[in-house]
């Protein structure tokens, strides 16, 4: 089994790009970004990849960029975070029962990884999924993250199409729940509202057996 390391350089394009970013932004993390949260989490949130001035800068998923604002506010509102903001990788934020990762651990040029990079990083996602307890829920943010999870679990893509708020119960007693990505584009265009996202995370909490019910906003 592949073991994730912040020294990973398996993708030449991404490794070279990170070197360029580090040269122009020497105070940035600019390495493969590790997961963040509870090692025994019953909710795993899977995003796409680190953002240039977000996780790539801070070293923590969804921290420092627009997408993280809604994510952490929602995790706090549903009991998965101890504070409503993720300010830096060394703040006091904790994620009880929750962990966050990405389908691709390195910043891709233009925020767009290519298929080979998604596939190269997939064993790390498979390793992450293998740590989840029976009854856990995987919340996939966006189509690429969803497809990466399906691949990492060895399932047929055609059997698990992506859309918002779809639920898939798996034989290994995991549940996949889908959501549009909480990106600036999706939230500003109204494709994903705060209420829609809150309901998705709240449903994940109930499915994981962590809450009897979380009120909608």
Rosetta blueprint (number, residue, H / E / L):
1 X L
2 X L
3 X L
4 X L
5 X L
6 X L
7 X L
8 X L
9 X L
10 X L
11 X L
12 X H
13 X H
14 X H
15 X H
16 X H
17 X H
18 X H
19 X H
20 X H
21 X H
22 X H
23 X H
24 X H
25 X L
26 X L
27 X L
28 X L
29 X L
30 X L
31 X L
32 X L
33 X L
34 X L
35 X L
36 X E
37 X E
38 X L
39 X L
40 X L
41 X L
42 X L
43 X E
44 X E
45 X E
46 X E
47 X E
48 X L
49 X L
50 X L
51 X L
52 X L
53 X L
54 X L
55 X H
56 X H
57 X H
58 X H
59 X L
60 X L
61 X L
62 X L
63 X L
64 X L
65 X L
66 X H
67 X H
68 X H
69 X H
70 X H
71 X H
72 X H
73 X H
74 X H
75 X H
76 X H
77 X H
78 X L
79 X L
80 X L
81 X L
82 X L
83 X L
84 X L
85 X L
86 X L
87 X L
88 X L
89 X L
90 X L
91 X L
92 X L
93 X L
94 X L
95 X L
96 X L
97 X L
98 X E
99 X E
100 X E
101 X E
102 X E
103 X L
104 X L
105 X L
106 X L
107 X L
108 X L
109 X H
110 X H
111 X H
112 X L
113 X L
114 X L
115 X H
116 X H
117 X H
118 X H
119 X H
120 X H
121 X H
122 X H
123 X H
124 X H
125 X H
126 X H
127 X H
128 X H
129 X H
130 X H
131 X L
132 X L
133 X L
134 X L
135 X L
136 X L
137 X E
138 X E
139 X E
140 X E
141 X E
142 X L
143 X H
144 X H
145 X H
146 X H
147 X H
148 X H
149 X H
150 X H
151 X H
152 X H
153 X L
154 X L
155 X L
156 X L
157 X H
158 X H
159 X H
160 X L
161 X L
162 X L
163 X L
164 X L
165 X L
166 X L
167 X E
168 X E
169 X E
170 X L
171 X L
172 X L
173 X L
174 X L
175 X E
176 X E
177 X E
178 X E
179 X E
180 X L
181 X L
182 X L
183 X L
184 X H
185 X H
186 X H
187 X H
188 X H
189 X H
190 X L
191 X L
192 X L
193 X L
194 X H
195 X H
196 X H
197 X H
198 X H
199 X H
200 X H
201 X H
202 X H
203 X H
204 X H
205 X H
206 X H
207 X H
208 X L
209 X L
210 X L
211 X L
212 X L
213 X L
214 X L
215 X L
216 X L
217 X L
